[in-house]
Amino acid sequence: MGYTLQYYDLVLVAIAASLGTGAVVGYATPVPYPAAIVGLGIVSIAFIAHALFVNGPVDDTEDLTEEVALEEVPQALSPMESAD
């Protein structure tokens, strides 16, 4: 079974690449380090926003209206105690 790159893998690479590029630009050019990090940090925020709001992690908008039973929620995420 081979591994294939998915959209969110590429988003993670793009976030790391933009922040890394900001660090390199701040270190290797006369651009101030904080300005380079902030400038390319905004680019990484744009990648995050696109991944969340434009190409969100749901298959269909109907997935957003389904209710989840308490038994289906993992115990670590559940705000309520279970009756086990």
Secondary structure by P-SEA (a helix, b strand, c coil): cbbbbcaaaaaaaaaaaaaaaaaaaaccccccaaaaaaaaaaaaaaaaaaaccccccccccccccccccccccccccccccccc
